[in-house]
Amino acid sequence: MILILGKGTLAQAVHAKVNNSICVGRPEYDFSSKTDCDRLIDQYDPLIVVNTVAVNQTNNIWDILVTNYVSSSYITAMFSQKMNNGLIINVSSASTMWVSYPGIDTNRMFYNLSKQSLSDFGRHWQRKTVDDNNGPTLCTIELGKFPSKFNNYQEGTDVDIMAGHVVDVINNPKQHVTIV
């Protein structure tokens, strides 16, 4: 079973492209809550986890950091202990390439920072587990902008193309992918 975390535009597009998948998220699970994250981990035994969960800069700094980085890293670590093999994909953002710039909105900077932290976590996890023969493979995919509810459907690459990149990583796991 493929467990897709999140119910947003990307999660739905990935769900439509893969068989035997389920999308979970709000209101059943609040990813800023450790209790909900633990409940999720206890309730599912997936072969593949695709984490599309994120909140954007319209949220407060605490929620941005906890949801986009802390819970995503925590869920990865806990599922890694539970899964004998398989794959975990964390969806990050191409905004990791320009976390800050003159005049950036503070919440936008924290969104970018949370995604950079998630991407860095993926690189460090790969180094940590390079010699492990059990446990899942971890992939981080940094996606550029695509129209979604998340960004009020601003222009960007078609979401089906971005979902296709995620499906490509499901079928051909890689360590780190950036799509701008």
N, C-alpha and C positions, 0 to 999 in steps of 0.2 A: 504494500500500500504506500502511496505517496501522500504525505501529510503536507499540505500547503498552509503556512501560517499567514494569516491575513485574509481579508475578504475584499480588498480593493480591486482596482482596474487590472493591474498586472496579475494578481492572484487568480482572478476570474479568467483572464486570457490564457494563463498557463493551464489552469484546470480544464479548459475547453480543449486543449491540445494533447492531454495525457489521459490514459485510461487508469482506472483504479486509484483515483485521487479524491481527496476530501479537503475542503477549505474550512479552516476554523479561525475564529477571531471574535471581535465584539459582536454582540453583547455577551456571548458565552465566556470569553476569555479577555481579561484586561491585561495586556502584556506589561503594564507598568506595575503589576501586582505580583510579588514573588509567590504568593499563595496560588494565584491562577496559573502561573508558569509551572509550579510543582504539580498542580492538578492535571495540567495538560500532559506533562511528562509521564505521570502515573497512568493516564488513561489510554495512551497510544503506544503501539509498538510498530512504527513504520520501518520500511526498508529505505525510504528516501524522505528527507525533510527539506522543503523549500521555504525559506524564511523571507517573506516579502513585507513583514511588519515594519511600519515606520510612521512617525508623526512628523509634520513639517513645521516650518518656522512660525506658523500661526499659533502654535502651542507655547507653553511656558518652557523656560530653559530646563527645569527639572524633568518635566515629562519627555522632552526631546532627548536628553542624555539617558534617562532610565529606559525608555522604550527602545530607542534606536541602538544603543550600545550595551547597557548593562543587561537587560533582559535577553537580548540576542546572543550575547556572549555566554550568559548563564545557561540558556536553553541549549546552545551548542555543546557546552561542557557536560551537561547532564544527559543529553541524548547520546553523546559519545561514550559515556560510561555504560549506558543501557544497551546500545546497539553493538552487536558482534562484528558487523560489517555494514555495507551500505554507503549512503552518501548524504551529506548535509550541505546545502547550498544557502549561503547568506547573500541576500541581495543588498549591495551597498550602492554608492552613487559616484558618478564621474566627478562630482563636485569635490571629491577628495584631492583633486589636482589643483584646486584654487580655494583653499579653506577660507582665506581672508584676503581682503583687498581694501584700499582706501574707501571709506564711506559705507562699507557693508553693514546692513542691519544686524544688530547684535544677535537676534534669534536665528537669522539666516546663518551667521557664523557658527553658532552652536549646532545647528542642523548639520552643516558641512563637517564640523569637528566630530560630531557623533558618528558620522559615516566614515570619516578617516580613521577613527578609533576602531570601528568594526573591521575595516579593511586591514589595519595593522594587526588586530587580533588574529585574523585569518592567517596572515604571514607567520606570526609567532607560533600559532597552533601547529601549522605545517612543520616548522622547525622542531617543535617539541615532539611531534609524533612521527618524524621521518623514518625511524627505525622500528616502529610498532607494526606488528603483523596482524593485529586484530583491531577492531573498532572501525568506524566509518571514515571515509575520505571527506575532507572538508574543502569546499570550493567557495571562493568569494567572487561575485560578479558585480562589477561597478557599471551601472547603466547610466547612460545620458538621459536627457530630458525626453519624455513622451507624454502625450495628452492623457490626463487622468483626472479623476475627482480630486486627487491629492493636490494637484496644482491648478485647479479650476479649468481643466482641459485646455491649457496653453499649448501652442504648437510645439512640435518636436517629432521625433521618429515614431512611426505608427506602433501602437502598443502590441499588435500581433507580431511585428518584427522583433521587438524586444522579448516577447514571450517565446518566440522561436529560438532566440539565443539562450534563454534559460533551458528550454527543452534540449538544445544541443549539448549543454553542459550535463544534463541528466543522462543523455545517451553516450557522451564522451567526456567523462569527468576530467577536469583540469584543475590546477591549483588556484589560479587567479586570472580573471578575464576583465578587461576594461573595454566597454563599447561606448564611444563618444558619438 
